[in-house]
Amino acid sequence: MENNKLSQYLLKDLAIKDKIIHNRLVLAPMAGLGHIALRQLISEFGGFGLLFTGMCSAKAVPYENPKVSPVFNWRQKELEYLVCQIFGSEPESMAKAAVRIEKEGFFGVDLNFGCSVAAICKKGSGAALLKDPDLSSKIVKSVRESVSIPVFVKFRLGWDNDPQFAVDMARRFEDAGADALTFHPRIAPDRRNRPPLWDVITLVRQAVKIPVFGNGNLFLAEDGIKMIEQTSCHGLSVGRMAVARPWLFAQWTKKFSPGEDIFYTTAVRLAQILLDHYTDHFSVKLFKKFSPYFCANFKFGHHILKKLNRAQTMDDIKNNLDSIFESTPATLLRPNLNLFL
Ligand SMILES: Cc1cc2nc3c(=O)[nH]c(=O)nc-3n(C[C@H](O)[C@H](O)[C@H](O)COP(=O)(O)O)c2cc1C
């Protein structure tokens, strides 16, 4: 498949429950990275089918005030293509959160069965749920019965390297009423250090009738082509690389060609958008979360990151960006994964 075949594939309609998306390339949920400002930046480039929020606590969602919450917030315009991800461990609270999400007008709700961070797993949420398949089914069923918007499930390989477990879970999720799956083929203790096992995406894809989005280590268009050819997945879910290159969706689907100044203009634009939504202090915090991924684009990214991290205020960040881009830093085609956390 060549690059323009990739865009043709990605731009084919896909039905998710009773809704149709016209683009199968989506932003993966990422806490601390996929916030309202990054999503606005990505939306300005376009080229995606859906965007996912970072995970929101199901217990908190029914009571959140979007005017003050840093995570359960959105622009009205994005709701038609925005899926809100929730984490939790109780069928009732997950269902209650989903009801609020439907009421607010989101495209869909996504249930987190993949997060392996200790703080989340300790509470029995995220990937910990994969240790209790019956409870996992109950959660999906309870959400399904409570809302009519599409219900997505994002999950991992599990806790042991057993592809059959992933296949069984995929069937369970489908039987419980999930409308689409995003599968990240790594075991939970792996975080993101070892390569994802794309072959297991193939097995999951073959096991269910609902759409399966493949996820894990999609960096360049050729990786997207390879994943589609290897796994026959229905769509692609891109995480970290969309932070490093927010124009990636436009590049893969609309043949958008970034110019030489894309790195500078994108970082400056993100800084502006952050300030439109957050205080200076919080904007600095979020910009510093974005920085390692952004710096992974450069040959001497560690050096650039050090410079950016010295900032205390958003003015410092802008000044640092101006000084870094006075000369043109050498870029890398494949990002420096040492900087991807
Ligand atoms: C900083 C960070 C935060 C993440 N937060 C979430 C999350 O809230 N929910 C979730 O399902 N996955 C989360 N993920 C996992 C991503 O959705 C994705 O599965 C993973 O990064 C692999 O995809 P990639 O190689 O395209 O980045 C997170 C990943 C990163 C790097």
The ligand as a Tripos MOL2 file, in Angstrom:
@<TRIPOS>MOLECULE
LIG
   31    33     1     0     0
SMALL
NO_CHARGES

@<TRIPOS>ATOM
      1 C1          1.2620   10.2670   28.8970 C.3       1 LIG1
      2 C2          0.3090    9.1950   28.4620 C.ar      1 LIG1
      3 C3         -0.9520    9.1590   29.0240 C.ar      1 LIG1
      4 C4         -1.8410    8.1390   28.6520 C.ar      1 LIG1
      5 N1         -3.0890    8.1500   29.1840 N.ar      1 LIG1
      6 C5         -3.9960    7.2210   28.7750 C.ar      1 LIG1
      7 C6         -5.3440    7.2880   29.2240 C.ar      1 LIG1
      8 O1         -5.7490    8.2100   29.9460 O.2       1 LIG1
      9 N2         -6.1900    6.3120   28.8110 N.ar      1 LIG1
     10 C7         -5.7900    5.2880   27.9870 C.ar      1 LIG1
     11 O2         -6.5980    4.4310   27.6370 O.2       1 LIG1
     12 N3         -4.5250    5.2250   27.5260 N.ar      1 LIG1
     13 C8         -3.6220    6.1630   27.8910 C.ar      1 LIG1
     14 N4         -2.3710    6.1330   27.3700 N.ar      1 LIG1
     15 C9         -1.9960    5.0770   26.4040 C.3       1 LIG1
     16 C10        -2.2280    5.5520   24.9570 C.3       1 LIG1
     17 O3         -3.6000    5.7440   24.6930 O.3       1 LIG1
     18 C11        -1.6630    4.5150   23.9550 C.3       1 LIG1
     19 O4         -2.3160    3.2820   24.1760 O.3       1 LIG1
     20 C12        -0.1570    4.3050   24.0880 C.3       1 LIG1
     21 O5          0.5240    5.5310   24.1990 O.3       1 LIG1
     22 C13         0.3770    3.5220   22.8700 C.3       1 LIG1
     23 O6          0.0790    4.2100   21.6740 O.3       1 LIG1
     24 P1          1.1990    5.0980   20.9130 P.3       1 LIG1
     25 O7          2.3830    4.1820   20.6610 O.co2     1 LIG1
     26 O8          0.5240    5.5610   19.6580 O.co2     1 LIG1
     27 O9          1.5730    6.1930   21.8370 O.co2     1 LIG1
     28 C14        -1.4530    7.1350   27.7170 C.ar      1 LIG1
     29 C15        -0.1830    7.2160   27.1470 C.ar      1 LIG1
     30 C16         0.6970    8.2310   27.4960 C.ar      1 LIG1
     31 C17         2.0400    8.2940   26.8350 C.3       1 LIG1
@<TRIPOS>BOND
     1     1     2 1
     2     2     3 ar
     3     2    30 ar
     4     3     4 ar
     5     4     5 ar
     6     4    28 ar
     7     5     6 ar
     8     6     7 ar
     9     6    13 1
    10     7     8 2
    11     7     9 ar
    12     9    10 ar
    13    10    11 2
    14    10    12 ar
    15    12    13 ar
    16    13    14 ar
    17    14    15 1
    18    14    28 ar
    19    15    16 1
    20    16    17 1
    21    16    18 1
    22    18    19 1
    23    18    20 1
    24    20    21 1
    25    20    22 1
    26    22    23 1
    27    23    24 1
    28    24    25 2
    29    24    26 1
    30    24    27 1
    31    28    29 ar
    32    29    30 ar
    33    30    31 1
@<TRIPOS>SUBSTRUCTURE
     1 LIG1         1 GROUP 0 **** ****
